[in-house]
Amino acid sequence: MTESDNKQNGVRSRLSLLLRAFQHRNYRFFFGGQIISLTGTWMQTVAQAWLVYRLTGSSVALGLVGFSSQIPVLLFATIGGTVADRYSRHRILVATQTISMILAFVLAGLTLTGLVQIWHVYVLAALLGTVNAFDIPTRQAFVVDMVGREDLINAIALNSSMFNSARIIGPAVAGVLVASIGEGWCFFVNAVSYTGVITGLLMMEIQVQERVPLPGSALSSVVEGFGYVGRTKPIRALLALLGCVSLVGMPYAVLMPIFADQILHGGARGLGLLMGASGVGALIGALRLAVRRNADDLGHVVTYAAMGFGVSLILFSLSRSFWLSAALLVPGGFCMMVEMASSNTLVQTMTPDALRGRVMAVYSMMFMGMAPFGSLLAGGLAHHLGAPITVAIGGVVCIVAGAGFGLRLPPFRYDADHIIVALRMAGGDPADETTGEGSIVAPRPGRDRRED
């Protein structure tokens, strides 16, 4: 076999590893529909931010609309997770996507007719956030239903790549459309795009799964989910770091219209390019995770990603060049996505199937539920201190939080290994990814665990 043949075989092997979740028919339908819908969602995100900025010119208003869309996740995600563990996740997703489509059509109609007011945006954002409180934990838990336990890590990474492919395309298209024909048509395109994911869901062949009735009331089920997170130290630490990054770091996106217009003088097109640049970095990060064979050493990856995100935010806040700022958002997006997706993978790896919806609801609360407070905090600080200083402060806190998590990694290693072994023996391990060679949290190559 020639060297060229070896290289070709290596490329095919790597590609097969990257796309292994696509061997599942249902996941192919899910992926195809979601990438269409998410492109529309990102178009609406950018157009809505610009609409609010155009109507008010206020950083506080930008923070308030972010708060309105994300606070329902914090309030209702645990209910959504309990519903996902009790009822058909497939049917729940069909319902949530249909309602989201209707809300997008309403916003498009108000904007295109010139009737839209800022309070309309707040109300519709809050309603969409309520839908997301049920959609997000259900969608996270539904992944294992589509691909099984063996391809869970790859599917999570591919979902992240899908999300960020849309994040590149959607903002770029939205920037052009907003500048040329207005925000309303972006909302209309988003509404139509939901037909893609709804069609994909309806084309799936879903095996009816008999769910074991959860004992006790819905409230006791919610408490059980919180209890598992609270007593599982590695999961608790991962979610605490994720919540911190969501609170102080990720709200930089809420202030992006101010950077695009007042600081970097790029206008609506510039806003789309900046958001797209962050999406490019996030896509690269997601694809990098997709080729991983297992979850070894993801604890260190989470640490470095959180700290790297903080450094990127600080450098971005100091830049006054549009193209330099766009370039700095690439590693920022990379680190943000790697930290989020790696945390997702580790949490799901340590969660039994029966609790998956409720634990992922807590994950959603930390990822999106903390963001509304971050949006309000960022909007208020930017009003008094300016957007650059606000983003820089968030970057510093991310660095400190990441370093603190890294210092606590060694004891988590043993706890995580014991959880994985216990889940595997009970038949509830979502991804048999640990080996005798390492740990999902902090492997130490060359050492036998029995030495510890």
N, C-alpha and C positions, 0 to 999 in steps of 0.2 A: 504494500500500500504506500503510495507516494505521500510526500509531505502535504501536497495540496488536498489529497483525499482526507488526510487526518484533520486538516483545518476545517474542511467542509463538514466532516462528521462532528467535530467539536462545536461548530456553529449550530448544526441541527440539534445536537444534544442540548445545548444551552437554550435554544428557542423552544424545544419541547419542554424543558424545565420551566421556562418563563410562562408558557401558556397551558400548563397541565390542567388547570381548572376548566378549560374550554372543552375537555372531553365529556363534560356533563352537559346534556342537552338543555336542561332548565337554566343552567348558568349562562349558556350562550344567549338564550332569549332575554334573560335578565340584563346581561351586560349590554346587548344591543339597544334595548329600550331605554336603559338608564343613561347611556351616553348621549342619546338624543335629548332626553328630558333635562339632564343636568346642564347641557349647553344652554338651553332656554332659561334654566334657573339662574345661571351666572349672568346671562344677559339682563334678567330682571333685577338681580342684585345690584349691578352697576348702574342701570337706568334708574332704579329706585333711589339710590344714594344721590345721583345727580338731580333727580326731581326734587328731593327734600332740600338739597343745597340751593337749587334754583328758587324754590318757593320761600326759603327762609334765610339763606346765607349764614346759617348759624351752626357752629360746631356742637352746641348743646342739642339742637334738633336732630343732628346726625346721631348723637349718642342716644337720644330718646327713641328713635325709630329702631335702632339696634336693640335697645332694651325691650321694646314692645314685641319684637319678633322672637326674642330668646328667653325671656322670663317664663313663658308658659312651659318651656322644656324643664326648667328647674322645678316648677310647681306640679307638673302633671306627668313627668317621665316615669315615675315609679308606678303610677296607675297604668301607663302604657306598657311597661314591662310586665306587669302582672297579667294584663290582657293578653300579651304575646305568649305567656306561658300557659294560659288557660284555653285559648281559642286558636283557630286556624290562622297562622301567620300569613298565608297566601291571601286569604280573603280580607284580612285587615289591610294589607298593602294595596289591594285593588280599591278598597274604600278610601284610604288616605290619599292615594294619587288622584282619584276622581274628584274629591273635595278640593284638593290643591289646584286642579285645573279650573274648577268653577271660580275660585277666588282670584286666579290670574285673569280670567275673562272679565270679572267685575272691575278690577283695577285698570285693565286696558280700556274698558268702556268709559269709565269715569275720566281717564286721562285724554282719550281721543276726542271726547265731546267737550273738553275744556271745563268740566265740572269739578275736577279733583281739587280737594283741599287737604291741608296737612293732616287734619284729623282723620280723613279717609285712609290715608297711608298708615297711620298708627293703628287704627282698628283692624284693617286687613292684615297688617303685619302680625298683630296679636293673634288673629284667627289662624293664620298660617302657622305660627309658632305652636299653637295648641294642636293642630294636626300633626306637626312634626314631633310633638311629645309622644305620640302613639306610633308614628311612622319610623322614627330613628331606631329605638330599641328593637322594634319588630324586624326592621331591615337587617340590623346587625345580627340578630339571632337567626334569621332566615338563611343566612349564608351557609351554615352547617347543614341545613335541610336540603340545600341544592347540591353541595359538593361532597358531603360526608366529612369524616374526621381527617382523612389522610391529606386532603388538599385544602384545608382551611386556611393555613398561612398564606398559600399562594393566592387564594381567592380574595383574602383581605387586602393583600398588596395590589392585586389587579383592580379591585374596587377603588383603591386610592388612586391608581393610575388613570382609571376612567374618570374619576372626580376631577382630577387635575388636567386631563386632556380637555375636558369641558371648560375648565377654569382658564385655559389658554385661549380657546376659540371664542367662548361666550363674551368675555369682556372686550376682546378686540372688535368683534362684530357690533357689540352694543355701543362702543365708543363711536364708531362710524355712523350707526343708525341714529343715535341721540343727537349727534352734531348735525345730521342732514335732515331727518324727518321727525325727530322728537322721541320722547320716552315711551309714549303709548304703544307704538308698534313693537317695541321690545317686549312689553308685557303681553301683547297679543301673540307674538311668536312663542313666548314661553307657554302660554295656555295651550296652543296647538301642539307643542312638543310633548305634552303629557300623553297624547294618544300613543306615542311610541312605547312608553313603559307600560301603559295599561294593556296595549295589544300584546306585548311580550309576556306579561303576567298571565293573560287569558290563554295564550298558546302553550303554556307549560303543562306537562303531564304530572300532576301532583298525586302522589300516593297518599291515600287517607291514613293518617296516623292517629292511632288511639292514644289520646293524652290521658295520663293518669290524673284523675281529679285532685286538685290541690286541697289538702285538708285545711279546715278552718275558714275564716272569713278572708275577704280580699285584703283587709287591713293587716291581718296576721301574715299573709303572703308577702306584702310589702315589707313588713318588719323582718321577715325571714331573709329577704334579699339584702337588706341593710346589715343584718346580723352577720351574714356570710362575709360581706366586704369588711365589716368592722373587725372581725376576728382573724382575717387572713392578711397578715402583715405585708407580704409583697404586693398584693392587690391594693391594699390601703395606701401604701407609699406611692405606687404608680399613679393612682387616681388623685392623690394630693398634689403631686408634681404637675399632672395634667391640668388640674383645676387652677393652680397658681399661674401656669403659662397662659391659660385661657383668660384669666382675670386681668393680667397686666401686660401680656405680650401680644396676643392676637387682636385686641382692639385697635392696633395700628391701622387695620383695614378700614375701620370706621372713619378715621381721619384722612383717608387717602384723597377724597375730593379736595381737601384743603391743601395738601401737598401738591396735587396735580394743578390746581388753579393758582393759588396765591404764592406758593414757594417755588415751584418748578415751571410755572407758566405754560402748562401743556393742555389745559382745557379738558373737554370731554374725551377727545381722542387720547390725550395723555393719560387720563384716568384708566381707560381701557388697556393701554400699553403697560402701565405700571402693574395693574392687577394680573395681566397676562404674564408678565415677567416672573412674578411670584409663582404663578401656576407652572411655568416651565421648570423652575427649580423643584417644585413639589412633585411634578411628574417624574423627573429624573430620580428623585428619592424613592418614589413608589416602585418604579421599575427595578431599582437596585434591590429593594426588599423582595421583589417578586421572584428573583432567582436564588434566594436563599433556600437551602434544603431543610433547614431546621431553625429552631429558635435560640440556638446557642449564643450566649454573650449579648443578647438583646438588652440586658440591663445596662451594660456599658454604653451601648448604642444610644439608649434613651438619655443617659447622662450627658454624653458629648453633644447630642442633637439639641437638647435644651440650652446648653451653654452656647453652642454655635448660633442658635436662633437669637439669643440675647446680644451676642457680638454683632450680628448682622443688623439688628435694629438700631444699635448705637451708631454704627457707621452710616446707615441710611439717614438717620436724623441729622447727621453732620453735613451731608452732601447738599449742594445747591446746584448741581449739574443734573439735568434731566436724565441723560443717558447713563451717567454714573449711578444715579439713584436706581434706575431700572436694573442695572447690572447687579447692584447690591441686594436687590430683592430676590435674585435667583438663589443664592445660597440661603437666604432667609426662608424662602419657600421650601427648599430642600430639607433644611433642619426641622422646620415646623412639621412637615409631613412625616418625616422619619420618626420623630418623637411621638406623634399621634398614632401612626400605624403600628409602630413597635409596641407601644403601650396596649393598643387594642389586641394585638396578637398574644402578648403575655397574659393579659387578663382573661381572654377566651381560653387559652391553654390551661389555665388554673381554675376554670369554672365548670362544674358539672352541668350536663344538658338540662336537667330539671330546673336549674336556677338561671339559665342563660339569659332569658328575657329580662329578669329583674336585675341581674348584675350589670347587663349592658345598659339598663335604664340608669343606673348609678353612674356608669361611664358617660352616658349622654349628659347627665346633669353636670358632671365635672367639665366635660368638653364644651357643651353649649350652654348649660345652665349658669355657669359662672360668667359667661360672656356678657350678659346684659348688664351686670354690675360693672364689668370692665368697660362697657360702652359708655355708661353714665359717668364713671370715674374719668375715662379718657376725655369725654366731651367737656366735663367740668374743669379738669386740669388744663386742657388746651385753651379754654376760654380765658383762664387767668395766667397761665405760664407760656402758652403757645404750643402748637402741635409738635415741633421738633423736641423740645424739652420733655414733653409728655412721653413720646416714643422712646427717648433715651432712658428715662426712668424705668420704663417697662423692661428694656433690655438689661439693665443692671440687675433688676430683681430676678429675671430669668436665669442669669448667670449664677447668682447666689443660690437659687433654688436647685438648679442642676447640680452644682457642686455639693450641696447638702445631701441630695439623693445619692450621689456617687459615694460619699463617705459612709453611707449606711448600707451599701450593697453586700458586703461579705456575709453578715448574718442572714440576709434574705435568701442567699444561695441555698442554704440547707432547708429552710422552710419551703421554698419553691419546689425543690426536688422531692420532698416528702409528700407534698400535695399532688404532684404529678403521678408518683408511684401509687398513692392511694386511689386516685381517680382511675388509673389504668386497671388496677385490680378490681375496682367496682364496676368496670365497663363504662365509665362515664368520661374517660379522657377524650377531649375533643380533638386532640392531635398528638399522636404518639411520637413526639419530636425529640425527646431526650434520649441520650445514649450514655453508655458507660464512659464516654470520652469527655463529657462536659455537663454544664448546667445551663438551664435556660436563662439564668440571671447573670452568673459570673463564672464561666468555666476557667479552670486552671489546667491547661494542657500539660500532659506529662505527669500528672499526679493522680494516684488512685484515690477515689473517695474514701476508701477504707482507712487511709492514712489520717483522715480528719476525724 
